[in-house]
Amino acid sequence: MADAARSDVARAPRAGSRRNIGAVLETLRDEFPDVTISKIRFLESEGLVSPERTPSGYRSFSDEDVERLRFVLTAQRDRFWPLRVIREALDARDRGLEVSLDDPGMQAAGPRMPQVPVDPDVPTAQELARTEDTLRLTRAEIGKAAGLDAATLEALVTYGLLTPDADGHFDARALQVARAAAGLAAYGLEPRHLRPFRTAAEREIGLVDQISAPARRRSTESARQVTADVLHHCLALHTALVKAGL
């Protein structure tokens, strides 16, 4: 067994940022003087670290493997965690949860949920509540701004994706729709293909109207705030589902 250990240490190759078991031992020994090759192999046998194997069968540890070993050895030395708890903590880390050895209550309280950032693609309720929109574009102007020809623009109006006001003008929201339609047109999607988007939007709008109806009976401002907040959550749900599906 001793000869095999020396062979593993002396002959195992090291490529790039990967280390053989002897190099891992040297990396950890200053911080953990009691660590041995047998200890590292034992932790591997317990599934706490899984180094790759070279074509010759030698262990090849990545930087992440070394950090996992450091976590395990620290949890044992400083927190006296049993292997079962360490295994659960590593699983939680692998799944994106936050596990800190600096928190003495971690073993009892468990891992913490990380802060998931707000999706920048979803407008806030405050942005949705804004009603100021002074932009009024003619058909020629919106077509030029979006890069749409007259026939495509007319088709978008026909299929209900663009709706001019009483004077035949289009606002900033309409320009956003027109530009999105132009972007999809580059991939062969014609206005008739975009009707499902309009249908889905109408369903979401109907749901928002239903929820905000009680607020409309109280005041216009209250209704605007409720509508914006509900719409924000609907858009967040829609965006999250689409991104998850992709």
Helices and strands as residue ranges (DSSP letters): H 2-11, H 21-29, H 37-45, E 52-53, E 59-60, H 63-78, H 83-94, H 106-109, H 125-129, H 139-146, H 150-158, H 172-185, G 191-194, H 195-218, H 220-245
